[in-house]
Each structure stands twice: as structure tokens, then as C-alpha cells.
């Protein structure tokens, strides 16, 4: 499940997945600074240097809405993962 962090935020900033599946979220940081992909809801955090791609694993998750964000962002960049029944 790929996402990109730009100087304007996450692209896309809304993701969808099915419940009960383990997820691999891959973030590429093309912003002008170091970032930290983090989610309290999904229990991950990963520092991401400029121009690099990192992977984080989450789940299996129950249906619901889960927030992820760039913990280093002063602008509060965040996105949402919606998990639904298959």
C-alpha cells in the first residue's frame, strides 16, 4: 500500500483496506526534510530520510478508521486508513 510524503502532505491521504489482513504500508519521502511516519492507532513509527522509502507493517486490523501522520511535521500532516469488512 504505497503513499508519498510531499511538502504539502500525504498522497493519497486516505487509504482503504480489508479487516483481518496484515498490511505493508510503504512511504516514499519526496519532501524537503526528514520525516517520521507514525501511527498510535496502528502502533508503528519509522524515520524516513529525504528521497528514501520505508515500510511499516500493521494488523491484522478490525473495521474502523486509523490515523497516520508525520510526527516531524509542523503543519500536522496526517492521513487515514479506513478498514472495512471484505
N, C-alpha and C positions, 0 to 999 in steps of 0.2 A: 504494500500500500504506500505509494510514493507521495511525498509532499516536498515543497520547496519553500525555503525562507528567503524572502527578498527584503529590501529596505522598507517595503510597505506592509509586510506581514506574510502570513502563510498563504500558499497557493496549492491546492484549494484549502480553504479554511473550514470546510465541512466534509467529513468522510462518513461512509456508511459501511457497516459490516454485519455479519450474522452472528447471533448468540452461539455460545458453545465452541467457538473456533479460536485457536491461538493465532494471534496477529503479529506480523512483522511490519512495523512502520519504518520506512526509510526516508530520512530527511536530508536533502541537499541544501547546504547553506551558501547561497549566492549573494548574501548581504555583505555590507562593507565592514562587518565586525564578527568577532567570535560570538557564538550563541550557545544557549543551553536548552535543549528540548526537554521539557519536564511535564509530568502529569501526576498530581496527587491521587487522582481517581484511579489511574491505571498503574501507579507505582513504578515509575521509571524517571530517570534523569540522565542526560548524556550531553557532555560538552561537544560542540561541533565547530571546528575551526573554519575560517573562510574558505570557500571553494571545495569543501570536503562533504562526504556523505556518510551518515551514521545510521545504524539500525538499532531499533529497540523492540523488545517483544512484550506483548501484553496478552492477558487472557489465559484461558477462555473467559469471556465476559458474559454477564447477564444482560438482558434487554435494558436499555436506558441511554442516557446521554452522558458522555465523558469528556472533560475538558483537557486540552493540552496547551502548552504555552512556551514562550521563550522567556526563561527566567532572567535573562540578562537584558531584556528589552525595557527601556524607559517608557516606551509607548504602550506597553501592555499587550503586545501581540499574542493572540490566542486563537484557538480553533476548537472544533467539536467533532467528536466521533459519536455517531448515533448507531447503537447496536439494536437490531430487531430480530424477531423470530424468523426462521427460514421458511 
